[in-house]
Amino acid sequence: MTKVFKQITLALTLLISFLTAGQTLAQKATDTIRVDYSFWGNSYYLGEMEHSKSEIRDLLYANPSSEKLVKSYSTNKNWGYLTLTTGALLTAYSFYEAWRIDNNYAGSPFSNHGSYDATTFTIRAILAVALDIVGIMQLTSSNKQFNRAIKAYNKNSLSSNLDYNFYIGFNRIGVVVVFN
């Protein structure tokens, strides 16, 4: 009876020690990224120190759990700026063209005047608005990806790299420990 009691006591002691070790090996809560959202620009904190978005992005690149999301953020951001710039240039040109047509023909740019064909203006204006909308949507999507990367980093930073399985059988007690 005492042999069984010793084995159960040993098993419980090992279980408690592994649970405690798993929590101590987890990163500290001060290693999580906190975001203070603002209309004019977000503030990023690691612990109590404020960091720039580029420093946080570099930190997220280094973490395997958030690396893919940060790469997606960067790609969407670049394409969003390119699309929005193209749309803004087309929009500005469409406004210039509308102003020129109003001065020369004293009419709407959406109606035909003499040698002027309104079809190209209409297509250009629709394309400009579509590019503006798609660019804004891509930039919004990239910001969502960045926030997801922060959440993935924080989720991973509060978990332990110690994995263990605890087995109790009729004549045995087993512990399998995996260090990552």
Secondary structure as the mmCIF struct_conf table of DSSP 4:
data_model
#
loop_
_struct_conf.conf_type_id
_struct_conf.id
_struct_conf.beg_label_comp_id
_struct_conf.beg_label_asym_id
_struct_conf.beg_label_seq_id
_struct_conf.end_label_comp_id
_struct_conf.end_label_asym_id
_struct_conf.end_label_seq_id
HELX_RH_AL_P HELX_RH_AL_P1 THR A 2 LEU A 25
BEND BEND1 ALA A 26 ALA A 26
HELX_LH_PP_P HELX_LH_PP_P1 GLN A 27 LYS A 28
HELX_RH_3T_P HELX_RH_3T_P1 ALA A 29 ASP A 31
BEND BEND2 THR A 32 THR A 32
STRN STRN1 ILE A 33 ASP A 36
BEND BEND3 PHE A 39 TRP A 40
STRN STRN2 SER A 43 LEU A 46
TURN_TY1_P TURN_TY1_P1 GLY A 47 GLU A 48
STRN STRN3 MET A 49 HIS A 51
HELX_RH_AL_P HELX_RH_AL_P2 LYS A 53 ALA A 62
BEND BEND4 ASN A 63 ASN A 63
TURN_TY1_P TURN_TY1_P2 PRO A 64 SER A 66
HELX_RH_AL_P HELX_RH_AL_P3 GLU A 67 TYR A 105
BEND BEND5 ALA A 106 GLY A 107
TURN_TY1_P TURN_TY1_P3 PRO A 109 PHE A 110
BEND BEND6 SER A 111 SER A 111
STRN STRN4 HIS A 113 HIS A 113
TURN_TY1_P TURN_TY1_P4 GLY A 114 SER A 115
STRN STRN5 TYR A 116 TYR A 116
HELX_RH_AL_P HELX_RH_AL_P4 ALA A 118 SER A 157
TURN_TY1_P TURN_TY1_P5 LEU A 158 LEU A 158
BEND BEND7 SER A 159 SER A 159
BEND BEND8 ASN A 161 ASN A 161
STRN STRN6 LEU A 162 ILE A 168
BEND BEND9 PHE A 170 ASN A 171
STRN STRN7 ILE A 173 PHE A 179
#
